[in-house]
Amino acid sequence: MRPSNRAPDELRPVTLERGVARYAEGSCLVSFGNTKVICTASLEEKGPPWLRGTGRGWVTAEYSMLPRATHERTRREVNSGKPSGRTQEIQRLIGRSLRAVVNLPAIGEKQIVVDCDVIQADGGTRTASITGAWVALHECFTWMQNRSIISINPLREPVAAISCGIYKGQPVLDLDYAEDSAAETDANFVMTGSGGIVEVQGTAEGKPFSEEEFLSLLRLAKAGVTQLVDLQKKAVA
């Protein structure tokens, strides 16, 4: 039995609320159960220097966790002078995931920065961030279209992410913290609306996992991402 009493293939309650930040061109408050992340997409008139003159735009991401997003207060990373290795890894993952579904030349030589700030953490902060970031980015591009900054929405399709793991010998979907901290295998899947795989991160915490176990996690992830993409489409409709 899972700590949350969910079925093995059951997501936590997921909500995607658009327009939560007054000044951002796009925003979304995403909740995966008790994990809550506010995602904002900001338009910058200039792209990165290395893209100057190419006619291509850029989408990048930054990720952070508020000090009391967890059970005990964590120190702000700004006080240490640089983001932690974990933070850098997650924000690069978010950026890669979004760029995988964006037609970058359609942006022009501009940059979109998507900020993902965790206000409450209960497992799956990176997967929630990616899922909510897509909604915020969609809203930003719609804002740009309405002002004739771009002629088409550069998003080719949705992208979402979900965690899976093996908990007490059973493959399960969408791990909360209680499961994640005790899982024998922990994996994150980033997938597109058409079923394409953008990235897979998998780790055996105890014993190595088998190919059959990996495929069972992949099947769970596909079903979970399908549900998330349906929610994304409803959110931006």
GIWOQUI-V993203 format. One record per helix or strand. SS is the DSSP state (alpha for helix, beta for strand). FROM is the first residue (numbers start at 0). TO is the last residue. If there is no record, write none. Layout:
BEGIN
ss: <SS | SS>
from: <FROM | FROM>
to: <TO | TO>
END
This chain:
BEGIN
ss: <beta | beta | beta | alpha | beta | alpha | alpha | beta | alpha | beta | alpha | beta | beta | beta | alpha | beta | beta | alpha>
from: <13 | 25 | 34 | 48 | 57 | 76 | 84 | 101 | 103 | 110 | 124 | 154 | 158 | 169 | 176 | 184 | 196 | 210>
to: <17 | 31 | 43 | 50 | 64 | 79 | 98 | 101 | 106 | 119 | 145 | 154 | 166 | 172 | 179 | 191 | 203 | 235>
END
